[in-house]
Amino acid sequence: MIHCGPVLSFTRCLIRRKIISQSGLEDSKLCRCLTTIDLIALGVGSTLGAGVYVLAGEVAKWDSGPSIIISFLIAALASVMAGLCYAEFGARVPKTGSAYLYSYVTVGELCAFITGWNLILSYVIGTSSVARAWSGTFDELLGKQIGIFFGTYFRMNAPGLAEYPDFFAVCLILLLSGLLSFGVKESAWVTKVFTAINIVVLTFVMITGFVKGDPENWKISEETLINFTVITSNLSSAENVTSIYGVGGFTPYGLNGTLAGAATCFYAFVGFDCIATTGEEVKNPQKAIPIGIVTSLLVCFLAYFGVSAALTLMMPYYLLDARSPLPVAFEYVGWGPAKYLVAVGSLCALSTSLLGSMFPLPRIMFAMARDGLLFNFLGKVSKRQSPVTATMASGVISAVMAFFFDLKALVDMMSIGTLLAYTLVAACVLLLRYQPTSFYKQNNCSDGENLTAEEDGELDGNASESHLTVLKEQDLSCSLLLNPSLVPTEQTSAVVYGCVGFITVTVCALSALITYGNEAILSLVPWSIGLLAIFLLVFGVAVFIITKQPQSQTRVVFMVPFLPYLPVLSIFVNVYLMMQLSGGTWIRFSIWMIFGFAIYFGYGIRHSVEGQQDNESVQSETENTKNIEGMDDNDIPTELDQFIRHEKTSEC
């Protein structure tokens, strides 16, 4: 129903926020059976995938050398910034939906749909690609017999499609979809078993590396590298030859190589966000989710750090096999049979990674369907309190992708969805911490805290419209910006919203300048230095203004430290990494978003639960106005009378 101008009404629909009452945090259609240990196993299993068996060799050989351990440290710190933001939101809003729900509560409906839609893409591609990797790894153990058979009788000669349909990957996805549909408790048990095996194998690799390793492999001379380059390149003389493996030592490729390795290693820590989707299935989520996220990131860092250190100690980095470094390293130190143990660990890691990709996907779809933004049938729950319809639908979609498509060209699209989610969660933490106390306003009742329908409508209306008008209604002077009130108000909150917007735009421009104009900056070209100075000035002023605004006094179990610097730094890292993606990836992303907008504007915006509540609230206000207009002055209730009547009729 359009009650104001069409444009204003349409804008309200796009920025309306989800209101969650305190009692709503406790209510759940899903089974609360997961413990903190289950969350840690889920996070470690999702993050510590097969990359630990492959990534260390590739990055060490061509990017970082032995300084790969520093690359993993930098990547871990960048990931921890995003992880801490997720941890605070997990403590504040322990509901199913992860970054989708967090942006819905803080920013608005359209932004939430974009986030959820991209998370669906990320998890679908992640599930399909890991399933094909599992199939390929298993096929390697069988001497590639599966690939030879299907490649001979079922070959597909079409651009964009796989070489042959992967029946094994389809069966694997459907099998795990059935396991997830059966119940979250059973799938959590399987995840813990596979994760434990993976950790045992990695521990063996680390111990072996430190026992059989040689510290001299971290001190290789440049002369040795030049001689090796001459031999591998079939050159007759070493004169005027530059090594393709750097200059030797601990940082053979210099600081730039270490940082380039860190950018690649950052994606090795992707996956912990699946913990944030378990808010309605875990016991005591306010404590379990932050502990699960932080602990899983710590365990993964120690594993990556230890394996990469062991690998570069066991074998000179320039001799590493980029595709299968660990088996070759064990052959190098004379422990050839250990490669079979590595194969078992790799399959277990792929299994947990596959479960980690499949677990959050139906829960994102379930949360969006429950809110009315996706089709209603996806929000159905089984008798075992599992989102069975969304699980099977996501399994079928992922199976079709794995069956037909060569996903190598699509894997980069996973990065967009993940980095966008990280960026929004960091921005949402900033916005939420500077909200006025009324944003958290709740009505105390005997059986628990609840928001009444009237307060829901009032808060939703204020949240959607206040920041569009408060800056226009108030004259913002320097004194108001730099010396605001001691407690958050609508005005200080609007200032933070504006500054976060400026920071986001500036970070995008700054990242684009650094990415595409780095040569001009290094050459001190005037226009590049001028733009860099302007962007840094705007960025610094916006951050400084935010630091002057009062924070909310509402406290939760876990809160992000070093506000606002840590979330702002997280936004910059994520946006910069997004700028490194290719133009083709952004074109494919745009096509996916066009399809998503068609669903949202054709279905979601009309069936949104929050939109229906808005309409009911407006109708109720209209009826109350008509009743008051028909009363005498003596019959009109005073503010106190309304409050007392409200208290009598409030349901707890």
N, C-alpha and C positions, 0 to 999 in steps of 0.2 A: 504494500500500500504506500502510495506517495503522498505524504502529508505536507511537504514543503516543495521547493523548486526541484525539478528533476535532477539537476546537476548536484545540488546539495544532498539530496536523498541518496543518489548513487555514490557520492563520496563517502557518506556515512556508512554505507554498506561495506565499502572497501577497508575502512579503518576501524570498524567495530571490533571490540576485543572480547575475549572469552572471560567470563567471571566465574571463579571457582570458590565456592564456600568452604569453610573449614570442615563441615560435615561431608562435603563432596570429596575432600581429600581422603577420607576414610572409606567411603563407599566404593565398591568395585564389583563388576560382573565377573572378573577373572579370579582365579584361585591364588590366594596369598600363601605360597608354600616355599619360596626361595629364601635361602639364608645368605649371609654375607660371603661365605665360602663359595656358594654357587655363583654369585656375581663376580667374584675374583676369577674363578675358573672360566666363566663366560667371557670376561674381558681379556684375560690372557690368551684364551683359545682363539678369539676373534683377531687379536692384534698380532700375536706371535705365530703367524702362519708359515707357509713354506718359504717366505721371503728370507727368513733367518738362515735357511740352507743355501740360498742362491745369492741374495742381495749383497752380502758381505764380500764375496769374491769379486763381483762385478765392480762395486764401488772402490774397493781397495786396489784393484788392478789399474783402473783407468781414471780415477778421480782423486783419491786421497792417499793411497799407500798405507803404511802403518798408522797414519793419523786418522784413519777411519774411526778409531775409538773416540777421537775428538768430534768427528762428524756426527756420530751417534749421540754424543753428549749434547751438542748444540740442537740437534733434531728433537731430542727428548725434552729439553727445556722449552722449545717452541710448542711441543705437544702438551706439555704440562700446563702451559698458560690456557690453552683451550680446555684441558681437562679440569682445571680448577673452576672455570666458568660453568662447565656442565655440572660439577659437583655442587656448587651453590644452588643452581636451579633445581637439581635433584632433591636438595634439602627443602627448598621453598615450595616446589610444585611436584610432589612425588606421584605423578599420574602418567599413564601411557601416552607416548607421543614424542618424547625427546625434543629436539630442536623445533619441530613443528608446533608442539604445544607451547613451548617457551615463547616463541615469537607471536603466537596467537594471544597469549596473556598480556604481552608487553607492547607489541608494535601494532598488530591489526590483522584482519582476516586475509586480505590479499597477500600480504607478506608471508603469513603462515602457510597459505596454500602453495605459494612458490617454493617455500622451504620443504614442505612435505612431498610435493611432486618431484622435487630433485632428489630427495632422500630415497624415494621409490625407485627412481632411475639408478641411483648409485647401488642400491642393494640388489636390484635385478641383475645388473651387469656383473656385480661382484659375485653373486651366486652362480651365474652361468659360467663366468670365466674360471672360477675356482673348481667347479665341477668338471670342466674340460681339462684343467690342469691335473686333477685327481686321476681322470681317465688316462691322460697321457703318461703320468708317472707310473701307474699300474701297468700300462702297456709296455713301458721301458723294461720293467722287471720280467715281462713275458717275452722279451725279444722282439717287440713291436709286431706281434702276430695279429693283434686286433686291428691295428691300423692297416696292415697289409691286406687283410681280408676285406674290410669295409671299403678301403681305397680301390680294391679291384672290382668289387661287385656293386658298389653304391656311390661311385664317384660323382660329385656335383661340380660341373664346370660352369660356374657363374660368378661374376664379380661381386664381392661382398659376402659370398657364402663360404662356408668351410669347405675343406677339401673333400670331406665325406661326412654324412650325418653321424653324430656321436650318440649311438643308442645307449652306451654304457653310462654316459653323463646324465641322460634323461632318466634312466632307471634309478640312478643314485639320488637325483633330486626328488623324484616322486617317493622314494623310500623314506628319505629324511622328512619330507612333507608329512607323510603319514605318521612318523614318530612325533613330530611337533604337534600334529592335530590330536594325537592321543593324549597328550598332557605335557605341561611344562616341566613337571617334576621328573618324568622319565628322560626327557631330552637333556635336562640339567645333569642327570646322573651319567649319561653317555659322554657329555662334554667333559665332566670331571675326570673320567677314566682316560680319555684320549689326551687331555691336557697333561695329566700326570705322566703318561708315557713319554710325551714330547719333552717335558721338563727333565725327565731322567736321561733321555738321549742327549739333550743339550748339555746337561751336567757332565756326562761322560766325555763329550767333545771338549769341554773347557778343561777338565782335569787332564785329558790326554795332551792337549795343546801346551799346557804349562809344564807337563812332565817331559814331553818330547821336543819342546820348542827350543829355539836358539835365539838369544837376545841379539846376536849379530845380524839377524834378519831385519832388525830395525835400524841398522847402521850401514846399509849397503852404499858403497861408493859410486860416484858418477862414472868412474872409469869402468867399473864392472858392467854398468848399464849400457855404456857405449859399446863395449865389446860384445855384449849380448845382442844389441841392435845390429851390429855388423854381421854377426853370424846368421840371425834370423832373416835379414834382408839380403843375404848373399852379396855383401859388398867386399871388395878386395882390400880396402884400406880403411883405417879408423880416422884418418885425417878429415877435418871439417865435418865430422858426423855428429849430429845431435841425437841424444837418446830420446826415444818415443815414450820412455817410462819415467820421465822427470829427471831430477838431479840427484836422487838418492837421499839417504837420511830418513828421519822420521816423517818429514813433510816433503816428499819428492816433487809434488806438484804445487808447492807453495800454499799460501793462505787461500788463494782463489780456488785451488783444487779442494781444499778441506771444506770450504763453504759450499762449493758445488756438490760435494758428496753429502753435506748436511741437508741440502734441498732435496736430494733423492731419498735420503734416509728418513726424512720427515714422513713420507708416505708409509714407511714401515710401521709407524705407530697409529695408523688409522684403524679404527675398529672398536676402540674403547667406548665410543658413543652408544653402542648397542646396550650398554648397562642402563642408560637413561630411559630406555623403552620399557623397563621392567617395573616401573613405579607402582603398578597395581597388582604385581605378582610376588612382591618381596615383603617379608616381615620387617617391620620398623624401617621403612624406606628412607626416612629423613637421615638416619645414621648409616644404613647399609650402602646406599648409592654413593655418597662421597667417599666412604672407605673403599668400596669396590673399585671406583675409578682411579683414585690415587694409588692404591696398592697394585692394581694391574699394570699401570704405567711404570711403576717402579720395578716390578718383576720383569717386564718386557725390556726395559732399559738394561738391567743387569744381564739379561740373557744375550741381547744384541752386543753389548759391550764385551762380555766374556767370550762369545763365539768369535767376534771379529779380532780380538786380541790373540786368542788361541790360534786362529787361522794364519795370521800374519807372522806369528812366532814359529809355527810349524814349517812354514814354507816361504821363500822370498816372494814378495807381493807380485813381482813381474812374471812369475811362473804359474800363478794361480789360473785355474780354469774358470772363466767367467760364468759358465752355465752350471757346472757341478763342482764347486771348489772343494767341498769336504771329502768326497771319495778320492779325488786326486791327491789331496793333502795327506790322507791316510796312506795311500800308496807311496807317497814320497818319503814318509817316515818308516815304511816297512810294516804297516798295520793294514794291509789290503782287505782282509775279511771284515774289518769294521764298517766297510761301506754298506753292508747289508743291514747293520743296525741303523745307519744313517737313513737308509731307504724306509725302514719301518717308522722312524721318527718323522720323516717327511710326509708319509701317508697319514700319520696321526695328526700332524700339524695341518695338513690340507683338510682333514675331516673336521677338526674343530673350527677352522677358518670358514668352512662351508656352513656349518651349523651357526656360526656367528653371523654370517651374512643372511641366512634364512630366518633366524630368530626375530630380528627387529622388523623385517619387511612386513609381515602380516599385522604387526602391532601398529605400525604407522598407518596402514590402510584401515585398520579397525578404528583407530582414533579419528581419522578424517571422516570415515563413514558415520561414526557415532555423532559427530558434529554436523553432519548433513552436507559436507563438502564433496564426498564421494558417494557412490551409489549405496543405498540403504542395506542391500543384502550382504555387503561386506562387513557389516557390524554385528552379525549374528554370532552367538556364543553357544558352544556345545554343552551337553550335560556335565562334562568334566571341566567346565569353566575355561575353555580354550577357544580363541577366535578361529574356529574351524573353517568357516567359509573363506575368510581372508587368507588363511594358511594355504588352503588348496588352490585358490585362485593365483596366489603369488607363486606357488610351486609350478603350476601349469605354464604361466608366463615365462618363468625362468627356464623351464624344461624346453619350451619351444625355442627360446633364444639359444640355448646350448646345443640344441639339435641341428639347427640350420646355419647359424652365423659364425663367421670368423670374428671373434670379439677383440682382436688386438687393436683394431682401429677405434673401438668404442671404449676401451679401458680408461682413456684419459677423461672421458665424460664422468667417470666416477669421481674424479678429483674435483670437478666443478661443484657437484652436489655436496661433497664432504666439506670443502673449503668454504662454500657459501653458508652451510650450517654452522661451522665454527665461527665465522664472522658475525652472523646474526646472534648467536648465543652470547658472544662477548659484548656486542652492542646492547643486548637485552639486559645483561647484568648491570651495565652502566645506567641504563634508563630506570631499572627497577630500584636500584639502591638510592636514587635521588627522587623517588616518588614521595608526595606528601603522605602523611599518616592516614588520611581519609581513603587512600587507595587500598589500605589494608583493613579498613573499617569493618568490624564484625560485631554481631549482636550476641551477647552472652546469654545462654539459656541453661537450664538445669541439666539437660542431657547432653550438652555439647554446644559448640558455637556454630551459628548458622547465619546466613544472609537471607533476609526476607525477599519476596518478589519485588516489593517496592524499592528496597535498597539496591537490588540487582539492576533494575531498570535505571535508577538514578546514577549508580556508579558507571554503568556501561555508557550511558549518555555522556556523562562528564568525561570519561576516559577517551571517548571517541572525538569529542568536539572541543574540549577545553584548550588543547594545545594549538588548535587552529585559530582561536580567537583571543587568547589571553595576551599574546604579544601585540595584537592590534589595539587592545583595550588599555594596555599599560604603556606609559612612556618609559622606556628603558634607558636610564642614564648610566654612566660609568659607576656612580656610587651604588646603584642598585645591582649592577652586575658583579662588582668587586666586594661590596659590603652588604650582602643580602641578610634576610632574617636568620635567626639561629636555628629554626626548624624548617623543614621543607614545606613549600607552598606550591600552589598551582603555577605561580610565576617562576619560581626557581626551577620547578620541574620542566616548564616550557623552555627555559634557557638551556637546560641540559639537552633537551630534545634537539633544539636548534644547533647546539655545539656538536653533538654527535653526528648530525646531518652534515655539517661543515667538515668534520673530521673524515667521514666516510668519503665524501666527494674529493677532498684534498688528497687522501691516501690513494684513491684510484688514479688521480692525475699524477701524483708523485711516483707511483709505481710504474705507470706508463712511461714517464720521463726517464726513470732510471733504466727501464727495460730497453726502450727503443732509442734513447738518446745518451746512453752511457759513454759512447766514444766522444760525443760533443762535450759532455761534462768533464771527462778526463783531459780533453784538449783545451779546457777553459774557454770554450766558445761563449761570447757574451750573452746571447739569448738563452742558452741553456743554464748558465749560472744565474741569470736574472729570474728565470722561471723557478729554478730550484730554491732560490732565496725567498720568493713570494710564497711558494707552497709551504716551505718550512715555517715561515712567519705566521701564516694563517693557521697551520697545524698547532704551533706552539701557543698562540693566543687562545685558540679554542680549548686546548687542554688546560691552560692556566685558568680560564674562566670556570671550567668544570670544577677544578680543585677548590675554588672559592665558594661553591654552592654547598649548602648543608645536606648531609646524608640522613636517610631515614633511620630512626631509632629502633626499628623492628629488628630483632635478632633471631637467627636460626642456628642450627647445629653447626653448619659450616658456612664460612663467608670468604670470598676471594680477598687475599691480602693486597696491599699496595694499590688500592683504588685511587685514581682511575688509570694509573700508568700501565698495570698489567693487562687489563682488557684492551686498552688502546694499542699496546704493542702487539697483542694477539691479532687484532684487526689488521694491522699493517702487514704482519707476516703472512696472513692468509690471503689478503688481497694481492700482495706481491707475487705469491706462488700462483695465483689464478692468472696473473698477467703473463706468466711464462708458458701457458698453454697455447697450442697452435691455433691458427685461424680456422682450420677445418673443424677442430673440436668445438669452437664457439658457434660455427654454422650448424653443426648437428645439435648442439644444445638449444639453439634458437628454434629449430624445427620441433624439438621435444616440448619446448615451452609453448609454442603455438597450439599444439595438440592439447596441452594442459589448460591453457586459457579457454579453449573451446568447451572443455568440460566444466570449468568453473563458472563462466558466464552463461553457459547453457543450462547447467544443472545446479551447481553448488551454491551460487549466490541466491537462488530462489528457495532452496531447501535448507539453508543454514539454520541450525537450531538457535543460534544467537539472534538471527534476524527475525525468527518467529517470536522469540521472547520480546524483542523490541516492539513488534507490532501489537502484541498483547498488552504491553505496558502503555503504549500510546492510546489504545482503545480504552483501557481502564482510566487513564487520565482524562480523556474526553468525556466519558460518562460521569466521572466525579465532578468535572467542571459544570456539566449540564445540571446535575443535581444541586450544586451549590448556587447556581444562578436562580434556581426555582425556590430557594429558601428565603425566609425572612432573616433580617440581621441577627435576631436573637437565636435563630436556629443554627447559624453557621458556627461550627466548632472552632474553638481557639486552638492555638498551637499545642497547649498543654493537654486539651481534650483529645486531640488527634493522637498525641503520644500515648496517652493512657489507653485509648481504644486500640491502638496498634499493639500495645503490650498485651492486652487481653486476648487478641486474636492471633498473636504470633505463635506459630507452631514450632516446637523444638524437637 
